[in-house]
């Protein structure tokens, strides 16, 4: 039976997912969230037991040709001989352990690094940062793995990180960076930027006094509003234009 004319076929879904993933790489690089060693992925739009992620390349340089397809165990589904990210297991483990997650970022925004190594809370103090959620747990690799190269380069480590994340949207990695997860790529970009911004604002607020965080209700209601269809579309259009893709 032919496809309904209003329903995109599978190749169109995959093509659109790849295009959006490439733009997300460029946006997060342009906004100073992901540096030359961070990465962003999306769950495969047709095969939920796979995900799409660039080859090992700086996000600001990622193109469509760089996107690779992996199983949730991190196995490359092609004969491509280019290097994949060694930390791809972050993505596979999170997609495996969190069926609600369809997009993941791992980044090292410098404003969040101090909060990975102390007990100062990163609970939202800014309404636009409510999207990060009420809790920001910290993963301590030493607890299970001792001294390492500080990379999450095995499925065992990825699952450990996923346990620390729990049902939250963000988690910090001590002395390393953070992960952000969401149901879609636009939302994970907003959450990633919200975490960066909140870290900057908490540091500024601490210079003049003790920050007053948002209440549970404020976080829930404001994040639900900001992650709605209209605010996300408006934010995405803004980021796309800033990254130089306006009108495409």
C-alpha positions as CSV (number, residue, x, y, z in Angstrom):
1,X,0.0,0.0,0.0
2,X,1.5,3.4,-0.9
3,X,2.2,5.9,1.9
4,X,-0.4,8.5,2.8
5,X,0.7,11.7,1.0
6,X,0.6,13.5,4.4
7,X,2.9,10.9,6.0
8,X,6.6,11.2,5.3
9,X,8.3,7.9,4.3
10,X,11.1,6.5,6.4
11,X,13.9,8.0,4.2
12,X,12.4,11.4,4.6
13,X,12.2,11.0,8.4
14,X,15.9,9.9,8.6
15,X,16.9,12.8,6.2
16,X,15.1,15.3,8.4
17,X,16.6,13.9,11.6
18,X,20.1,14.1,10.1
19,X,19.6,17.7,8.9
20,X,18.3,18.8,12.4
21,X,21.2,17.0,14.1
22,X,23.8,18.8,11.9
23,X,22.1,22.2,12.7
24,X,22.0,21.3,16.4
25,X,25.8,20.7,16.4
26,X,26.4,24.1,14.7
27,X,24.0,25.9,17.1
28,X,25.5,24.4,20.3
29,X,29.0,25.3,19.0
30,X,28.0,28.8,18.1
31,X,26.3,29.4,21.4
32,X,29.4,28.4,23.3
33,X,27.8,25.3,24.9
34,X,29.7,22.5,23.2
35,X,33.4,22.9,22.7
36,X,35.6,21.0,20.2
37,X,35.2,17.8,22.2
38,X,31.5,17.7,23.0
39,X,28.7,15.9,21.1
40,X,25.0,15.7,20.5
41,X,22.9,12.8,19.3
42,X,19.4,11.9,18.4
43,X,17.5,8.6,18.6
44,X,16.9,7.1,15.2
45,X,13.4,8.2,14.0
46,X,12.5,4.8,12.6
47,X,14.5,2.3,14.6
48,X,14.4,3.1,18.3
49,X,17.2,0.6,19.0
50,X,19.6,2.8,17.1
51,X,20.9,6.4,17.3
52,X,22.5,9.0,15.1
53,X,25.8,10.7,16.1
54,X,28.6,12.4,14.2
55,X,32.0,10.7,13.7
56,X,34.7,12.0,16.0
57,X,34.7,15.6,14.9
58,X,34.4,19.0,16.5
59,X,30.6,20.0,16.5
60,X,31.3,23.3,14.7
61,X,32.5,21.3,11.7
62,X,29.9,18.6,11.5
63,X,28.3,18.0,8.1
64,X,25.6,15.5,6.9
65,X,28.4,13.2,5.7
66,X,29.8,12.9,9.2
67,X,26.6,11.4,10.7
68,X,26.9,7.7,11.7
69,X,24.3,5.2,12.8
70,X,24.9,3.1,15.9
71,X,23.2,0.3,17.8
72,X,22.5,1.1,21.5
73,X,25.6,-0.9,22.3
74,X,27.7,1.5,20.4
75,X,28.3,-0.7,17.4
76,X,28.6,1.1,14.1
77,X,26.1,0.0,11.4
78,X,28.3,0.5,8.4
79,X,31.8,-0.2,7.2
80,X,32.8,3.4,7.7
81,X,36.5,3.4,8.8
82,X,36.5,6.9,10.3
83,X,36.9,7.2,14.1
84,X,33.7,7.4,16.2
85,X,33.5,9.3,19.5
86,X,35.0,7.2,22.2
87,X,32.3,8.5,24.5
88,X,29.4,7.4,22.3
89,X,28.5,5.0,25.1
90,X,27.0,7.9,27.0
91,X,24.4,8.1,24.3
92,X,23.7,4.4,23.9
93,X,23.3,3.8,27.6
94,X,21.0,6.7,28.1
95,X,18.8,5.7,25.1
96,X,18.7,2.1,26.5
97,X,17.9,3.0,30.1
98,X,15.6,6.0,29.3
99,X,13.0,5.1,26.7
100,X,11.6,8.6,27.0
101,X,14.8,10.2,25.9
102,X,15.3,10.9,22.2
103,X,18.1,13.5,22.2
104,X,21.3,13.7,24.3
105,X,24.1,16.3,24.7
106,X,27.4,15.9,26.4
107,X,29.3,19.1,26.9
108,X,31.9,21.0,28.9
109,X,30.5,24.5,29.1
110,X,33.1,26.1,31.4
111,X,30.5,27.8,33.7
112,X,29.3,24.5,34.9
113,X,32.6,22.9,35.7
114,X,33.1,24.5,39.2
115,X,29.7,23.0,40.2
116,X,30.9,19.5,39.4
117,X,33.4,19.6,42.3
118,X,31.6,21.2,45.2
119,X,28.2,21.1,46.9
120,X,26.8,24.4,45.7
121,X,23.4,23.7,44.2
122,X,22.6,24.3,40.5
123,X,18.9,24.3,41.2
124,X,17.3,26.9,38.8
125,X,17.4,30.5,40.0
126,X,16.3,31.9,36.6
127,X,12.9,31.2,35.0
128,X,14.5,30.5,31.6
129,X,16.7,27.9,33.3
130,X,13.7,26.1,34.8
131,X,14.0,23.6,32.0
132,X,16.9,21.9,33.7
133,X,14.6,20.5,36.4
134,X,14.6,20.5,40.2
135,X,17.6,18.3,40.7
136,X,21.1,18.3,39.3
137,X,22.9,15.2,40.5
138,X,26.7,14.7,40.2
139,X,28.2,11.5,38.9
140,X,31.4,10.4,40.7
141,X,33.3,7.9,38.5
142,X,35.7,7.2,41.3
143,X,33.0,5.4,43.3
144,X,32.9,2.5,40.8
145,X,35.9,2.8,38.5
146,X,38.7,4.5,40.5
147,X,41.3,6.4,38.5
148,X,40.4,6.6,34.8
149,X,41.1,8.8,31.8
150,X,37.9,10.7,32.9
151,X,36.1,9.6,29.7
152,X,32.8,7.6,29.7
153,X,34.2,5.2,27.2
154,X,32.4,1.9,28.0
155,X,28.8,0.8,28.3
156,X,29.4,-0.1,31.9
157,X,30.4,3.5,32.7
158,X,27.5,4.8,30.5
159,X,24.9,2.8,32.5
160,X,26.5,4.0,35.8
161,X,26.1,7.6,34.6
162,X,22.5,6.8,33.6
163,X,21.8,5.6,37.1
164,X,23.0,8.8,38.6
165,X,20.9,10.8,36.1
166,X,17.8,8.8,37.1
167,X,14.7,10.5,35.8
168,X,16.3,14.0,35.8
169,X,17.1,16.0,32.7
170,X,20.7,16.9,33.5
171,X,23.6,15.5,35.5
172,X,27.1,16.7,36.1
173,X,30.3,14.6,35.8
174,X,32.8,15.5,38.5
175,X,35.8,17.4,37.0
176,X,34.5,16.8,33.5
177,X,31.3,18.3,32.3
178,X,27.6,17.3,32.0
179,X,24.9,15.4,30.2
180,X,21.5,16.8,29.2
181,X,18.6,14.7,27.9
182,X,15.2,15.4,26.4
183,X,12.4,14.0,24.2
184,X,13.6,15.9,21.2
185,X,16.6,17.8,19.8
186,X,15.1,21.3,20.2
187,X,14.4,20.6,23.8
188,X,17.8,19.3,24.6
189,X,19.4,22.4,23.1
190,X,17.2,24.6,25.3
191,X,18.1,22.5,28.4
192,X,21.8,22.6,27.5
193,X,21.8,26.4,27.2
194,X,19.6,26.7,30.4
195,X,22.2,24.7,32.4
196,X,25.0,26.9,31.1
197,X,23.1,30.1,31.9
198,X,22.0,29.0,35.3
199,X,25.6,28.2,36.3
200,X,26.7,31.6,35.2
201,X,23.9,33.3,37.1
202,X,24.5,31.3,40.3
203,X,28.2,32.3,40.3
204,X,27.2,36.0,39.8
205,X,24.5,35.8,42.5
206,X,27.0,34.2,45.0
207,X,29.1,37.4,44.9
208,X,26.3,39.4,46.4
209,X,24.5,36.9,48.6
210,X,22.8,33.5,48.8
211,X,20.7,32.8,45.6
212,X,17.0,32.1,46.1
213,X,16.0,29.1,43.9
214,X,12.7,28.7,42.1
215,X,10.1,26.7,44.0
216,X,9.1,23.2,42.8
217,X,5.9,24.5,41.4
218,X,7.6,27.4,39.6
219,X,10.1,24.9,38.0
220,X,7.4,22.5,36.9
221,X,5.0,25.2,35.4
222,X,7.6,27.3,33.8
223,X,9.6,24.4,32.3
224,X,6.4,22.9,30.9
225,X,5.6,26.3,29.3
226,X,9.1,26.9,27.8
227,X,9.3,23.3,26.4
228,X,5.9,23.8,24.7
229,X,5.6,23.8,20.9
230,X,5.5,27.6,20.3
231,X,8.4,28.7,22.7
232,X,10.6,25.9,21.3
233,X,9.9,26.9,17.7
234,X,10.6,30.6,18.5
235,X,13.8,29.7,20.3
236,X,14.9,27.3,17.5
237,X,14.4,30.0,14.8
238,X,16.5,32.4,16.8
239,X,19.4,29.9,17.3
240,X,19.2,28.9,13.6
241,X,19.5,32.5,12.5
242,X,22.4,33.2,14.9
243,X,24.2,30.2,13.6
244,X,23.9,31.5,10.1
245,X,21.1,29.2,8.7
246,X,18.3,31.7,8.5
247,X,16.2,31.2,5.4
248,X,17.3,27.7,4.7
